Amino acid sequence: MARKPCAEPGCPTITDASRCPTHARARDKARGSTSARGYGPDHRAMRAAYQRRMDRGETFECWRCGDDIDPEHWHLGHDDYDRTIYRGPECVPCNTATSGRNC
């Protein structure tokens, strides 16, 4: 990976990541805990249950686009309007494309 300046405006630190360690920690702290972001015990348990099913050979499609889920790389998708509702396995591109969108 090419070294580049920290993505935080005004920071001159050259880094291998998008942000220097100081700004990466600050950004993580500002995001809140995993539970506050909707990834608490219920989320972890449901994701683990899906993973066990995939490990036994069961296949799933992305609830958003219908593509086959790669059992090595997938996310547990939340509803776009209510993060307390889980829609099921979601492919990484679909999840990351919608993660910051306010619907």
Residue pairs with C-beta under 8 A, 6 or more apart in sequence:
1 16
1 17
3 14
3 15
3 16
4 14
4 15
5 11
5 12
5 13
5 14
5 15
6 12
6 13
6 14
6 15
6 18
6 19
6 20
6 23
7 18
7 19
7 23
8 19
8 20
8 23
8 27
11 19
11 20
11 23
13 20
13 22
13 23
15 21
17 24
18 24
19 27
31 37
34 40
35 41
38 78
38 83
38 84
43 76
43 86
46 76
46 86
47 76
50 60
50 76
50 88
50 89
51 71
53 60
54 60
54 69
54 71
54 89
55 71
59 68
59 69
60 68
60 69
60 74
60 88
60 89
61 67
61 68
61 69
61 89
62 68
62 69
62 77
62 89
62 90
62 91
62 94
63 77
63 87
63 88
63 89
63 90
64 77
64 87
64 90
64 91
64 94
64 95
64 98
65 91
65 94
67 91
69 89
69 90
69 91
70 91
73 92
74 89
74 90
74 91
74 92
75 89
75 90
75 91
75 92
75 95
75 96
76 86
76 88
76 89
76 90
77 86
77 87
77 88
77 89
77 90
77 94
77 95
78 85
78 86
78 87
79 85
79 86
79 87
80 98
80 101
80 103
81 103
